[in-house]
Amino acid sequence: MKYFPLFTHLDAAEVLVAGGGEAALQKVRLLLKTTARITVMAPSLNAALRALAESSALTHVPRWPGPADLDRQSLVYAATGDRALEESLFAAARARGIPINVVDAPELSTFLTPAIVDRDPIVVAIGTEGTAPVLAREIKSRLESWLPANFGALGQRARLLRRRVAARIKDPAARRQLWERLFKGAFRRAVLRGASAEAERAFARELAAAASPRIGRVALIGCGPGDPDLLTLQAVQRLQEADVLIVDRLVNPQILEYARRDARRIFVGKSPRGPATSQAEINRLLVAEAAAGHVVARLKGGDALIFGRAAEELAALEAAHIAVEVVPGITAAHACAARFRLPLTLRERVRQFSLVTGSSADGLPDLDWRALAAAEAAFAVYMGIGSAPLLREQLLAAGARADTPVVIVQNGTKPQERAVATRLRDLTQAIDEAAISGPAVIFVGLDWAAAGLARPPEVELFQRRPGRQPERPGDCISVSTEAIL
């Protein structure tokens, strides 16, 4: 980030605009939204600027500015078309510590003017550090269509009520929760409709409720497999409400950018065969933070209800009589399959798709191997990289075909994602030689050919090298390169 975004106070401030043409006019129009005192310096003005000067909206000085004219200015805009003059103004402004923007010259600017969505007093500023103003305009148009035209009425009403709230509610967290309820419920709807009396009644009800002791709550949030764009809108909303974040190891750190900056972060990672926070300690943290009146977001990779031990956390919170909700997330199997266009079901071919875990507290899970080995079976194995040799052995022993298609997706949806296609007989060797360590999902019984699709070119194809002996006699069937997935 080369330019740090700030909002500058310009109430009755002196601002100088050098230039009398269209570029200068655009800056003046923005400045007229403030209460700044605007001086335009140029030998002549275009018709629009001349009209503004005649109406006393600005002061016109009919010459180009010199360094001394910058004294006492809060901001300077230069749109003269004379690069030598603009360079001298830039040097003078830098020497005086005055922010200056030279139009279409980022190298001569100490600040940039963003694209603005104006819902006074709510203002959204969009910047691209001068690299792509077209993209800024695209974002602006989308926000303009999304925010109601009278959205600023909420900010104006909040300005009038802020002192009343501060006088009644001393705890900052309780005040924040009150504003969240006001801006999401009946108060918001009444203000946007212009129903002032109804808005005041809604405000009084919420204020009285906020004066009562704070009650904490917990949201178990599925954060998806890694790509922040796969977060649900509800997940983003709960993140922004939270006072405390309790975060799993597999949650992408970029997702935390959606949370408030002042939210406390507690990391409770569990790494395979490495340091880990016990589930009992996580349960204790959830209960303790909520009991203290905090809004808690428990962040889990994928979906909280799929191999996320959510049942234990739900039970602990219910036993403590703490309100809890589950915010669903996109689970890894669905996201990874979608990323590589791998159908999880096929009409008349795959009518049942299962999710199984490749690990348990006692090692290999006790699965129905015969059912999984059936010819029409299709399933995804979570946390199966470490136990892949045993998974392969159990499936083959239960009658699975050695040439059953397998697709391994590592770091699905993340920038470093990778997919390897192979056969069941080569599963262990493929993982070893491709150096797959996880996190990964192993798909068994699914391939693209059965759906009439070509294997995506980004999916690697693993085959046993010529002359390499199979891991178990009888497992290897001679298969040509073209026949594999």
Buried (B, 14 or more C-beta within 10 A) or exposed (E): EEBEEEEEEBEEBBBBBBBBBEBBBBBBEEBEEBEBBBBBBBEEBBEBBBEBBEEEEBEBBEEBBEEEBBEEBBBBBBBBBEEEBBBBBBEBBEEBEBBBBBBEBBEBBBBBBBBBBBBEEBBBBBBBEBEEBEEBEEBBEEBEEEBEEEBBBBBBBBEEBEEEBEEBBEEEBBBBBBBBBBBEEBBBEBBBEEBEEBBBBBBEBBBEEBEEEBEBBBBBBBBBBBBBEBBBEBBBBBBEBBBBBBBBBBBBEEBBEBBEEEBBEBEBEBEEEEEEBEBEEBBEBBBBBBBEBBBBBBBBBBBBBBBBBBEEBBEBBEEBEBEBEBBBBBBBBBBBBBBBEBBBEBEEEBEEBBBBBBBEEEEBBEBEBBEBBBEEBBBBBBBBBBBBBBBBBBBBEBEBBBBBBBBBBBBBBBEEBBBBBBBBBBBBBBBEBBEBEBBBBBBBBBBBEBBEEEBEEEBBEBBBEEEEEBBEEEBBEEBEEEEBB
